[in-house]
Amino acid sequence: MFSKLLILCAAVASAEVYFKEQFADGEGWKSRWVASDWKKSSGQAGEFVLSHGEHFADKDKCMGLKTSQDARFYSISSKMKEFSNKDKTLVIQFSVKHQQKIDCGGGYVKLLPSGFDQSKFSGDDDYTIMFGPDICGSTKRVHVIFNYKGKNLLIKKTIPAETDEFTHVYTLIVSPDNTYEVRIDGEKKESGKLADDWDFLPPKKIKDPAQSKPKDWVDEAKIDDPTDKKPDGWDDIPKQIADPEAQKPDDWDDESDGEWEAPMIDNPQYKGEWKAKKIDNPQYKGPWVHPEIDNPEFEDDPYLYKYDSLAYIGFDLWQVKSGTIFDNIIVTDDVHAAEKLLKETYTNSIQKEKDMHSAAEKKKKEEEDAAKKKADEEKKKADATDGGDDDDDDDEDDEDKKSTKKEEL
């Protein structure tokens, strides 16, 4: 028992948070984050601003970085405490709120190595991990991309992203046993082995290049019955015949209309192209399976999960419609630290955010209904007034007629 306690204490002592950002000090975030100069000269660079959005649980605690301009590139980064995740669990977690009902835009973060120039951060920079939602048209997925030996490898599974306008928390856990887990709002959405769900390594087995299907291999399961013969007269049956029930119209004139011919109809006796019956092929050997051998290029890697340098975190995004808010970012080797932050900032507050949204929608509908009612009442009043004026005009016309008749007399 004592030894177990020592191990537990050692694990707790080793747990470390390498980056944590909640934007809780007003404009102080600007001293920690560096906006890239990328796309600024062309006017295509978007600006991040601090905002809690339209619906929130706590005005002071729900501030985050918000994309503020439509159809812009966003590129911003912050320095982390540099570390290597060798022999450690790596946890990346952050919240995303697409309050603008996003139609096309990224919502992911990137982790980057040392030697990175924050002032020139762009989509061309090499990164180590890219993680988070990406929504554009029919694409509504969570990206999990690892850089391995210079290549960016996208997860082979499709993890659906959240598309509503509420806050959602995305968590990636990469373990030193080369396994991973993706959570959304604390719920596991996908997990497995890195080697299975990414193309890190070449296949262990390959088709033997020295082997090929024998020329006499029979892989046709069925063949035409050689004893089956086409019936006599089969091909003499026409596909269409003249309609026997058709009659020449009474007003048909052969001299002016030409010789009358009955319209053609499908022949009920026609049986189509003759084909022999199929029977089991006595020479059938089954499908040929290409023999496999060990791949000489395969080399296992027990450190698929490992990065020697994790030094920066950044957002490198394109958004058609702006308004996304990012908050509560944490990079740690402690799953419990991430779970605690999730509980403090999401689990205990998401219902308040939804309640505020519902109240705002209810108020909006009440205002729209009141405006419609007022417009209807004003229209009825205007129609009534117009009707009264018409009656007065009719009275004036009657008086004019009476006066004219008197003058004639």
C-alpha positions in Angstrom: 0.0 0.0 0.0 2.8 2.4 0.9 4.6 1.8 -2.5 1.3 2.5 -4.3 0.9 5.8 -2.5 4.5 6.7 -3.4 3.7 6.0 -7.1 0.5 8.0 -6.9 2.3 11.0 -5.3 5.0 10.8 -7.9 2.4 10.9 -10.7 0.7 13.9 -9.1 4.0 15.7 -8.6 5.0 15.1 -12.2 1.7 16.4 -13.6 2.3 19.8 -15.3 0.3 22.4 -17.2 2.4 23.8 -20.1 -0.2 26.3 -21.3 -3.4 27.7 -19.9 -5.4 30.7 -21.3 -8.8 31.9 -20.1 -8.6 35.6 -21.2 -9.6 36.7 -17.7 -7.4 39.8 -17.4 -9.0 42.1 -19.9 -6.6 43.3 -22.5 -3.7 41.5 -20.9 -4.0 38.7 -23.5 -2.4 41.0 -26.0 0.9 40.7 -24.2 0.8 36.9 -24.5 -0.5 36.5 -28.1 1.3 37.7 -31.2 -0.8 38.5 -34.3 1.0 37.5 -37.5 1.7 40.0 -40.3 0.6 37.4 -42.8 -2.0 38.8 -45.2 -2.0 42.3 -43.6 -0.5 44.1 -46.6 -3.3 42.8 -48.8 -6.0 43.7 -46.3 -7.0 40.0 -45.9 -5.9 39.6 -42.3 -8.7 39.3 -39.8 -8.5 40.8 -36.3 -9.2 38.9 -33.1 -11.1 40.8 -30.4 -12.1 40.0 -26.8 -15.8 39.0 -26.5 -18.2 36.9 -24.4 -20.6 36.7 -27.3 -24.4 37.2 -27.3 -25.2 34.4 -24.9 -23.0 33.4 -22.0 -23.1 32.0 -18.5 -21.0 34.7 -16.8 -20.1 38.0 -18.4 -16.7 38.3 -16.8 -15.6 34.6 -16.9 -16.8 33.8 -20.5 -14.5 36.2 -22.4 -12.6 34.7 -25.3 -10.9 35.4 -28.6 -13.4 36.2 -31.3 -13.0 36.5 -35.0 -14.4 39.9 -35.9 -14.4 40.3 -39.7 -16.0 38.2 -42.5 -14.0 36.6 -45.3 -10.6 36.9 -43.6 -7.5 34.9 -42.7 -6.7 34.7 -39.0 -3.3 34.0 -37.7 -2.2 34.4 -34.1 0.0 32.4 -31.7 1.2 32.3 -28.1 4.4 30.9 -26.5 4.0 27.8 -24.3 6.4 26.4 -21.7 8.4 24.3 -24.2 8.4 20.6 -23.5 8.7 17.1 -25.0 5.8 14.6 -24.4 8.2 11.7 -24.4 6.9 9.1 -21.8 4.0 11.5 -21.0 0.4 11.9 -21.8 -0.4 14.9 -24.0 -3.7 16.7 -23.5 -4.9 19.5 -25.7 -8.3 21.1 -24.8 -10.1 24.3 -25.8 -13.7 25.6 -26.3 -15.2 26.8 -29.5 -18.5 28.8 -29.9 -19.7 29.3 -33.4 -22.3 31.9 -32.4 -22.6 33.1 -36.0 -24.0 29.8 -37.2 -20.8 29.2 -39.2 -21.2 28.1 -42.8 -17.5 27.9 -43.8 -14.5 28.3 -41.5 -11.9 26.6 -39.3 -12.0 26.2 -35.6 -8.8 24.3 -34.8 -5.6 25.0 -33.0 -2.0 24.1 -34.0 0.9 23.1 -31.8 4.3 24.2 -33.2 8.0 23.5 -32.4 10.7 25.8 -31.3 12.4 28.0 -34.0 9.0 29.4 -35.0 8.6 33.1 -36.0 5.3 34.2 -34.6 5.3 37.5 -36.6 5.2 35.5 -39.8 2.9 32.7 -38.7 0.9 31.3 -41.7 -0.6 28.1 -43.1 2.8 27.3 -44.7 4.5 26.9 -41.3 5.4 23.3 -40.2 3.4 22.3 -37.2 3.4 19.2 -35.0 -0.3 18.7 -34.3 -3.5 20.3 -35.6 -6.7 19.6 -33.8 -10.3 20.9 -33.8 -13.4 21.4 -35.8 -13.5 22.4 -39.5 -16.9 23.3 -41.1 -17.4 24.2 -44.7 -20.3 23.0 -46.9 -20.6 19.3 -46.5 -17.4 19.1 -44.5 -18.3 19.0 -40.8 -15.5 17.1 -39.1 -13.0 17.2 -36.3 -9.5 17.3 -37.7 -6.7 15.4 -36.0 -3.5 15.8 -37.9 0.0 14.7 -36.8 3.2 15.7 -38.5 5.4 12.6 -38.9 8.7 12.7 -40.6 7.7 15.9 -42.5 4.3 14.7 -43.6 1.0 15.8 -42.3 -1.2 12.8 -41.6 -5.0 13.1 -41.3 -7.0 10.7 -39.2 -8.6 8.1 -41.4 -11.8 8.1 -39.3 -14.5 10.8 -39.6 -15.4 12.5 -36.3 -18.5 14.8 -36.7 -18.0 18.3 -35.4 -20.7 20.2 -33.5 -22.4 22.8 -35.8 -24.8 24.7 -33.5 -24.2 28.2 -32.0 -23.4 27.0 -28.4 -20.0 26.5 -26.7 -18.4 23.1 -27.2 -15.2 21.7 -25.7 -12.8 19.6 -27.8 -10.2 17.4 -26.1 -7.4 15.4 -27.6 -5.5 12.9 -25.5 -2.3 11.2 -26.8 -0.8 8.5 -24.6 2.7 7.1 -24.6 1.4 3.7 -25.4 0.6 5.1 -28.9 -3.1 5.3 -28.3 -5.4 8.4 -28.5 -8.8 9.6 -27.5 -11.0 12.5 -28.8 -13.7 13.9 -26.6 -16.3 16.5 -27.2 -17.9 18.1 -24.2 -16.2 15.5 -22.1 -17.8 12.6 -24.0 -15.5 10.1 -25.9 -16.2 10.3 -29.6 -13.3 8.3 -31.0 -10.3 6.3 -29.7 -7.8 3.7 -30.8 -4.2 3.1 -31.9 -2.2 5.7 -33.7 -0.8 3.1 -36.1 -4.3 1.9 -37.0 -6.0 5.3 -37.6 -3.2 7.2 -39.3 -0.8 6.1 -42.0 2.3 6.5 -39.9 3.9 3.3 -41.0 4.0 1.2 -44.2 2.0 -2.0 -44.0 3.5 -4.9 -42.2 2.6 -7.3 -45.1 2.7 -6.7 -48.9 1.7 -8.8 -51.9 4.5 -11.0 -53.0 5.9 -9.4 -56.1 7.2 -12.7 -57.3 3.8 -14.3 -57.3 1.0 -13.8 -59.9 -2.3 -15.5 -60.7 -1.6 -18.7 -62.8 -2.8 -18.4 -66.4 -4.9 -21.5 -66.0 -6.6 -20.3 -62.8 -10.4 -20.6 -63.2 -12.2 -18.0 -61.1 -15.6 -18.1 -62.8 -18.1 -19.7 -60.5 -20.8 -20.2 -63.2 -20.7 -21.1 -66.9 -23.2 -21.5 -69.7 -24.9 -24.9 -69.7 -23.4 -26.5 -72.9 -26.5 -28.8 -73.2 -28.9 -25.8 -73.3 -29.9 -25.0 -76.9 -31.8 -22.1 -78.3 -35.3 -23.1 -79.3 -36.1 -23.1 -83.0 -37.7 -20.0 -84.3 -36.5 -17.9 -81.2 -35.0 -15.2 -83.4 -38.0 -15.1 -85.8 -40.2 -13.5 -83.1 -40.2 -9.7 -83.8 -39.8 -7.2 -80.9 -42.7 -5.1 -82.1 -45.8 -5.9 -84.2 -48.6 -3.8 -85.7 -51.4 -3.1 -83.3 -54.1 -5.6 -84.3 -56.8 -3.5 -82.7 -55.9 -0.3 -84.5 -58.3 0.9 -87.3 -57.8 3.4 -90.0 -59.6 6.6 -89.2 -62.8 7.3 -91.1 -61.4 10.6 -92.4 -58.2 9.1 -93.6 -57.5 9.9 -97.3 -54.9 7.6 -98.9 -54.3 10.0 -101.7 -53.5 13.0 -99.5 -52.4 11.3 -96.3 -50.6 8.3 -97.8 -51.0 4.7 -97.2 -52.3 4.1 -93.7 -50.2 1.8 -91.4 -51.3 0.6 -88.0 -49.1 1.8 -85.1 -46.5 -0.6 -83.7 -46.8 -2.0 -80.2 -44.5 -4.3 -78.1 -44.9 -7.9 -79.1 -46.2 -10.0 -76.1 -44.6 -13.1 -77.6 -41.1 -11.5 -77.8 -38.8 -13.1 -75.2 -35.7 -11.0 -75.7 -32.1 -12.1 -76.4 -31.7 -15.8 -75.8 -29.1 -16.8 -73.1 -28.1 -20.2 -72.1 -28.8 -21.3 -68.5 -26.0 -21.0 -66.0 -24.6 -24.1 -64.2 -21.8 -24.5 -61.6 -18.4 -24.5 -63.2 -16.7 -27.8 -62.4 -13.3 -26.2 -63.0 -13.9 -23.4 -60.5 -11.1 -23.0 -58.0 -12.4 -20.0 -56.1 -11.1 -16.4 -56.0 -7.3 -16.2 -56.3 -5.7 -14.7 -53.2 -2.3 -13.0 -53.8 0.2 -14.4 -51.3 1.7 -11.9 -48.9 5.2 -11.5 -47.5 6.7 -9.4 -44.8 7.3 -5.9 -46.0 11.0 -5.3 -46.1 10.4 -1.5 -45.7 8.3 -1.9 -42.5 10.0 -0.7 -39.3 8.0 -0.4 -36.2 8.2 2.9 -34.2 7.4 2.8 -30.5 7.5 6.6 -30.4 4.8 7.5 -32.9 3.2 9.8 -30.2 6.4 11.6 -29.3 7.5 15.2 -30.2 10.8 16.5 -29.0 9.7 20.1 -29.1 6.2 21.6 -28.4 6.7 25.3 -27.9 3.8 27.3 -29.3 0.1 27.2 -29.8 -1.8 29.1 -32.5 -4.9 29.7 -34.6 -4.4 29.6 -38.3 -7.9 30.0 -39.8 -10.0 31.1 -42.7 -13.6 32.1 -42.0 -16.3 33.3 -44.4 -18.6 34.4 -41.6 -16.8 35.6 -38.5 -18.0 35.4 -34.9 -16.3 32.3 -33.5 -15.1 32.6 -29.9 -12.2 30.5 -28.5 -11.6 30.1 -24.8 -10.4 28.0 -21.9 -7.3 26.6 -23.7 -5.1 24.1 -21.8 -2.1 22.0 -22.8 -1.0 19.6 -20.1 0.1 16.1 -19.3 -2.6 15.7 -16.7 -6.0 14.5 -17.9 -7.6 15.4 -14.6 -6.5 19.0 -14.9 -8.3 19.2 -18.3 -11.4 17.5 -16.8 -11.4 19.9 -13.9 -11.3 22.9 -16.3 -14.0 21.4 -18.4 -16.2 21.1 -15.3 -15.5 24.6 -14.1 -16.1 26.3 -17.4 -18.5 24.2 -19.3 -20.4 21.5 -17.4 -21.5 24.0 -14.7 -22.4 26.8 -17.2 -23.6 25.5 -20.5 -27.2 25.3 -19.4 -27.1 29.0 -18.3 -25.8 29.9 -21.8 -28.7 27.9 -23.4 -31.2 29.5 -21.0 -30.0 33.0 -22.0 -30.3 32.1 -25.6 -33.8 30.7 -25.1 -34.8 33.9 -23.3 -33.4 36.1 -26.0 -35.2 34.0 -28.7 -38.5 34.3 -26.7 -38.1 38.1 -26.4 -37.3 38.4 -30.0 -40.4 36.5 -31.0 -42.6 38.5 -28.6 -41.2 41.7 -30.2 -41.9 40.4 -33.7 -45.4 39.4 -32.7 -46.1 42.8 -31.1 -44.8 44.6 -34.2 -46.9 42.4 -36.5 -50.0 43.0 -34.3 -49.4 46.8 -34.4 -48.9 46.8 -38.1 -52.2 44.8 -38.6 -54.1 47.2 -36.3 -52.7 50.2 -38.2 -53.7 48.6 -41.5 -57.3 48.0 -40.3 -57.5 51.6 -39.1 -56.2 52.9 -42.4 -58.7 50.7 -44.3 -61.6 51.9 -42.1 -60.5 55.6 -42.7 -60.3 55.0 -46.5 -63.8 53.5 -46.5 -65.3 56.5 -44.6 -63.8 58.9 -47.2 -65.4 56.9 -50.0 -68.8 57.4 -48.3 -68.3 61.1 -48.1 -67.3 61.3 -51.7 -70.5 59.4 -52.6 -72.6 61.9 -50.7 -70.9 64.8 -52.5 -71.6 63.2 -55.8 -75.3 62.9 -54.9 -75.5 66.6 -54.0 -73.8 67.5 -57.3 -76.4 65.5 -59.2 -79.3 67.1 -57.4 -77.9 70.6 -58.1 -77.4 69.9 -61.8 -81.0 68.6 -62.1 -82.4 71.8 -60.6 -80.5 74.0 -63.0 -81.8 72.0 -65.9 -85.4 72.5 -64.7 
